[in-house]
């Protein structure tokens, strides 16, 4: 299937953006062992740092979706996306700026329960950032918050003043605003490159004519 629907990497911008900026690369792939390593090598050979990488199921059964975040020029990102698409298991690769996607990152914060109980302002700050408690124990409480990186980073700064014990943030998950889903892209490829029709054997039921001497 990969040979049928491999296509040039695309994005939705009318004109290239000059200078380095943050790009999100979305890769649809078949489920194969070792592909992520080969994709990572593409970036390492170009000395490009992957700031975030996420692997998840997609809207289509048996097809995975990688989401990678890098800081580069659009020209470099385009070349990288095309290189990724040369991998046999890769079906399609897209790249987008932050304005072209809806994205979030999830973060967990571990703080002292005593600090939360004693200082009402901490509870107010957590509500302000949309954080919710996921684990409450006598010695510590774990809060979860989702948002853009600057939002989760800001909460780290705030909680550091109140005995932040641990912090961890997930990789980015993103939805492309202008996408109609990969189902539609599959239909487009199949319409452009339909499979060969089965033709009836012209010699069927003509044994006597074919084999007569």
N, C-alpha and C positions, 0 to 999 in steps of 0.2 A: 504493500500500500504506500510505503514511503516514496517509492520512485514515481508514483502517479501524482502525488500532490505536493512534492517539493517545489518551491516557488521562490522568487526573489524576495528578499527581506524588504518590508515596507513599513512606512509610518504614515501619519495623516497630515503632516505639515506641508504647506504650499511652497515654502522656501527654506533652505538650510539655515540653521542657527550657528552663528560664529562664536568661537571661544568654547572653553570647557564648561559643561554644566552637568547636572544630574540627569541620567537617563535610566529608564526601566526597560529591560529586555525580557520579553515574554516568549517562551519556547514551548511549543507543543511537540511531544515526542511519544514514540512507542515505548512500552515498559521494557527496558533492556539494562542488564547489569553492566556497569563500567562506563556508561555514557557521561555521567556527571564528571568523572575524572577527565575524560577527553575534552569536555567543554572547558573545564578549569585550566587545562593545559593551553588552550587557545588564548586565554587571557594572560597566563603567566609568560608565554613566549613574547607577548607584546608589552610585558611589564605593566599590565593594567591591574589595579587592585579591585577585587570584587567586594564592595561594601556590604552587600546583603545578598543572600541566596536562599530561596525557598523552593521546595519540591512538594507538589500536592496532586491529588486527582483533578481531572478537568471535568467539564460538562459531558464528555463522551467516555463511555466505559472503555477501559484498557488503554486510554491515552492520558499521559501525565502532562503536567504543566510546571515548568521551571520559571521562577521570577528572579531576575538578577538585577542588582543596582550597581551602576558604575558612574564615575565622574570623568567624562571625556568630551572631545569634540564630536559633532555629529558625523563628520567624515570618517573618523576612526570607528565609531559605533556601527555605522553602516557596513564597513568592511568586516567587523567582528561578527555581526549578525549573518552576513553572507557566508562567512567561514563556518559558523555553527550549522547552517543549513546544509553544508556539504556532508555532514555526518549522516550515515545511512538511516539511522533511526529517527532523525529529526524530520518532522512533517512541515513545520512552519515556524519562523522567528519574526517577531515584531519588536520595534524599539519606539519608545515614546518619552516625551518630556513629562514633567509632573503635572502640567496643565491639561494633559490629554488623558489622564487616568484618575480613578478614584482609588486611593491607597490608604492603608492603615498599618500600624505596627503595635503589637501588644507587649506590655511590660509588667513585670512583677516586682513588688517592693516589700521587703521584710523589715519591719520596725518593731521596736520594743512596745509591748502591750501597755506597760506602765506609763510610757510617754504619751500614748494615745489617751489613756484614761485620765491622766493628770492635766493635760493641756488641751483645752477645748478648741484652741485655734488650729491644732493639727487636724482635728475632725472637720472643721470648716474648710480648710485648705483641700483636703481629700475630696470633699463634695464639690468644691469649685473645679477640680480637675476631672471630675467624673469617675473617680476611683471607687472600687467596691471591695469589700473584704471577702476573700475566698477561703481563708483559714484563720481562725482565732484560737490562740492558746494562751495559757497563763504567762508564758515568757515572751512570746512574740505574736505578731499579727502579720499576715501576708495580704497585700492589696494588689488588685489588678486594674490597669488603666490602658485604654487604647487611644491612638491618635497618631499625629505626625511626629517625627523624631524630635523636633524642637519642643513639642508639648511634653513628651515623656522625659526628655532631658531636663526640662524646667522643673518637673516634679522631683527629680533626683536632687537638684539644688535645694529645693524647699525642704525635703525630708532629711537632708544631710544635717540640718540644724537641730533635728529632733531624734538623733540616734539611728540613722539608716544603717541596717545591719547588712543587707544584701540587695543587689539589683541585677536584673537580667531582662534583656529585650529580645523579642522574636525578630525573625527576618520579615521583610515587607511582603504583604499580599496586596495585589492590585487588580483592578478591573479596567479594561480599556473603554473609555467613554464612547468612541465611535464604532465599536465592534458589535456585530450582530450574532456573535457566537461562532464557534468553530464548525458547527453543523452546516451553516450556510456556506462557509468556505469549502467544505468537502463537496457540497453539491455543485459549486462553481467549477471545481477541478474536474468532477465527473462529467459535467456537461461539456467542458472544453476538450476532455480526452476520454470519450466513452470507450468502453471495452468492446472488443470485437464481437460481432453477432455470430451466433452459431448457424452454420449453413448446412443444409441437408446434403448428404452424399448423393451426387448425381448418378452414381452407379448402383444405388440401392435397388434391390429387386430386379436387377438386370443381369443376373448371373449367366444366363445362357448366351446373351449377346457378348459379354465381356470375355468369357472363357471358351467360347466355341472356336474350333480350328477352321 
